[in-house]
Amino acid sequence: MAKKILVLEDETSIRSFVVINLRRAGYDPIEAGTGAEAFEQLRQNPDTQIALLDIMLPDTDGFEVCRKIRASDSQIGIIMLSAKAQDVDKITGLMTGADDYITKPFNSVELIARIDALVRRSGASAVVDPGEVSQGPFRLNTRNRTLEKNGERVKLTQVEYSIIKMFMDNPGKALSRDDILATVWGRDYYGEVKIADVNIRRLRLKIEDDPTNPTFITTVWGYGYKWGL
């Protein structure tokens, strides 16, 4: 069965372009032109795997739609679409819970590659990897892809889970940003290194006692990050 993808875009020509290319790639796109329509489509299609969210919308903005989706669903993959290229928009989108960001105009090859990468990550949960990894106050359940800190569940997105698992599989090892991108986003990832930094910043907000002075995910200046307890 084709995987469902929500396309929230108020410009009909762009939405049609995206929908045509998604169908050619074997996906099942569902369309929305407003935030309200998007929430209704998600209500009717709870098995939607990916949401493509435009930022500029007639009734709200994509950041708010992203926040609301993420508040109720940590598993769905989210890619922000915007004509804006400013770093602040990219960071805002990622900090509200998006997994990736693509700037218009984009070509169909790049868009489908980004979507394929997100689908591969979300599908990784189907791979049976029984067991748990316990380190310090953390317990990672690799069967149901969950994390607990001091016995309390930490709500993670699929990307955040992939990052924390990578760190816990490599305790004390300095991992470069390129290592993180290759492991979590895939070696054919088209995007920027910055996406790793912003997702790790978001993860620190969830797991660190003091995110401004992290002790679990520490920065290796000029290189990347290290997991240490």
GIPE-V838083 format. One record per residue. RES is the residue in one letter. PHI is phi in radians with two decimals (999 if undefined). NEAR is the number of other ideal C-beta (glycine too) atoms within 8 Angstrom. D_FIRST is the distance of its C-alpha to the first C-alpha in Angstrom with 1 decimal. Layout:
BEGIN
RES;PHI;NEAR;D_FIRST
RES;PHI;NEAR;D_FIRST
END
This chain:
BEGIN
M;999;3;0.0
A;-1.14;6;3.8
K;-1.36;9;6.4
K;-1.45;13;9.0
I;-2.32;15;12.5
L;-1.40;16;15.7
V;-2.01;13;18.3
L;-1.75;15;21.7
E;-2.66;12;24.3
D;-1.46;10;27.2
E;-1.49;7;28.1
T;-1.02;7;26.3
S;-1.14;6;26.8
I;-1.20;10;25.3
R;-1.07;13;22.3
S;-1.11;8;21.7
F;-1.04;9;22.1
V;-1.15;13;19.6
V;-1.07;11;17.0
I;-1.02;8;17.6
N;-1.25;11;17.3
L;-1.14;14;14.1
R;-1.12;10;12.5
R;-1.08;6;14.4
A;-1.51;9;13.0
G;1.65;5;9.3
Y;-1.66;11;8.9
D;-2.00;10;8.8
P;-1.36;12;12.5
I;-2.08;11;14.4
E;-1.90;8;18.2
A;-2.64;13;21.4
G;-1.94;10;25.0
T;-2.39;11;26.7
G;-1.08;13;26.4
A;-1.07;8;26.6
E;-1.12;10;23.7
A;-1.10;14;21.6
F;-1.13;10;22.5
E;-1.18;9;21.8
Q;-1.11;13;18.3
L;-1.17;12;17.6
R;-1.12;7;19.2
Q;-1.38;6;17.0
N;-2.23;10;13.8
P;-1.15;6;14.6
D;-1.59;5;11.3
T;-1.09;13;12.0
Q;-1.68;10;12.3
I;-2.32;16;14.7
A;-2.14;14;17.6
L;-1.73;13;19.7
L;-2.07;16;23.1
D;-1.25;13;26.0
I;-1.45;13;29.3
M;-1.51;8;31.5
L;-2.25;13;30.4
P;-1.23;5;32.6
D;-1.99;6;32.5
T;-2.89;9;32.1
D;-2.27;9;31.1
G;-1.10;16;28.1
F;-1.11;10;29.9
E;-1.18;9;30.3
V;-1.07;15;26.7
C;-1.05;15;25.7
R;-1.00;10;28.3
K;-1.20;9;27.1
I;-1.11;14;23.4
R;-1.16;12;24.5
A;-1.12;5;27.0
S;-1.92;5;24.4
D;-2.58;6;21.4
S;-1.55;8;22.3
Q;-1.63;7;18.8
I;-1.11;11;17.2
G;-1.47;14;17.9
I;-2.23;14;20.4
I;-2.12;16;21.8
M;-1.52;15;24.9
L;-2.02;12;25.8
S;-2.74;13;29.4
A;-1.40;6;32.2
K;-1.48;7;34.5
A;-1.98;5;35.1
Q;-1.13;6;37.5
D;-1.02;6;37.0
V;-1.08;6;37.6
D;-1.23;12;34.5
K;-1.09;14;32.4
I;-1.15;10;34.0
T;-1.04;9;33.7
G;-1.06;15;29.9
L;-1.23;15;29.4
M;-1.24;9;31.9
T;-1.44;10;30.2
G;2.12;11;27.0
A;-1.26;12;25.1
D;-1.64;11;23.7
D;-2.74;14;24.5
Y;-2.58;13;26.4
I;-2.33;12;26.4
T;-1.73;8;29.4
K;-1.31;8;29.5
P;-1.36;3;29.9
F;-2.19;9;27.1
N;-1.69;6;25.6
S;-1.14;8;22.0
V;-1.10;6;22.1
E;-1.12;10;23.3
L;-1.07;12;20.8
I;-1.14;11;17.7
A;-1.10;11;19.5
R;-1.11;14;20.1
I;-1.14;16;16.5
D;-0.97;9;15.4
A;-1.11;13;18.2
L;-1.16;14;17.2
V;-1.12;12;13.6
R;-1.05;9;15.3
R;-1.16;12;17.7
S;-1.16;13;15.6
G;-1.35;7;13.6
A;-1.10;9;17.0
S;-1.17;8;17.4
A;-1.34;4;15.4
V;-1.38;5;18.2
V;-1.29;4;21.0
D;-2.39;6;24.2
P;-1.16;5;26.5
G;2.15;6;29.7
E;-2.35;8;31.5
V;-2.10;10;33.5
S;-2.03;6;36.6
Q;-2.51;8;38.8
G;1.00;5;41.5
P;-1.41;4;40.3
F;-1.81;13;36.6
R;-2.33;8;34.3
L;-1.80;13;30.8
N;-1.64;10;28.4
T;-1.47;10;26.0
R;-1.41;9;24.1
N;-1.86;4;23.0
R;1.01;8;23.7
T;-2.23;9;26.6
L;-2.22;13;30.1
E;-2.11;11;33.3
K;-2.14;9;36.7
N;0.91;5;39.7
G;1.44;4;37.4
E;-1.80;6;35.9
R;-1.17;6;32.1
V;-1.81;9;31.5
K;-1.36;5;28.5
L;-2.09;12;26.6
T;-1.38;10;23.8
Q;-1.07;16;21.5
V;-1.14;10;23.8
E;-1.10;12;26.9
Y;-1.06;12;25.8
S;-1.07;12;25.2
I;-1.17;13;28.7
I;-1.14;14;30.5
K;-1.14;11;29.1
M;-1.05;12;30.3
F;-1.13;12;33.7
M;-1.23;12;34.1
D;-1.35;7;33.2
N;-2.31;9;36.1
P;-1.10;10;38.8
G;1.38;6;41.8
K;-1.68;7;40.3
A;-1.27;8;40.5
L;-1.97;12;37.1
S;-1.29;8;37.2
R;-1.05;11;35.0
D;-1.14;8;33.7
D;-1.05;9;32.9
I;-1.14;15;31.0
L;-1.06;12;29.0
A;-1.12;10;28.1
T;-1.31;8;27.1
V;-1.61;13;25.2
W;-1.74;11;24.0
G;1.76;8;23.9
R;-1.23;4;26.6
D;-1.71;6;25.1
Y;-1.12;11;25.3
Y;-1.60;6;26.8
G;-1.45;9;28.3
E;-1.73;5;31.6
V;-1.07;8;33.2
K;-0.96;9;34.1
I;-1.07;14;30.6
A;-1.15;12;31.5
D;-1.06;9;34.8
V;-1.22;12;33.4
N;-1.16;14;30.7
I;-1.24;12;33.4
R;-1.05;10;35.7
R;-1.14;12;33.1
L;-1.16;13;32.7
R;-1.05;12;36.5
L;-1.07;7;36.8
K;-1.59;10;34.8
I;-2.01;11;36.4
E;-1.44;12;39.9
D;-1.15;3;43.0
D;-2.36;7;44.3
P;-1.02;8;41.7
T;-1.35;4;44.7
N;-2.38;6;46.0
P;-1.14;11;43.1
T;-2.07;8;43.9
F;-1.61;12;40.6
I;-1.86;12;38.9
T;-1.78;10;41.9
T;-1.51;6;42.2
V;-1.79;9;43.6
W;-1.00;4;45.2
G;1.35;3;44.4
Y;-2.36;7;41.8
G;3.08;12;39.1
Y;-2.49;13;38.8
K;-2.46;11;39.8
W;-1.72;14;38.8
G;-2.60;8;42.0
L;-2.10;6;43.4
END
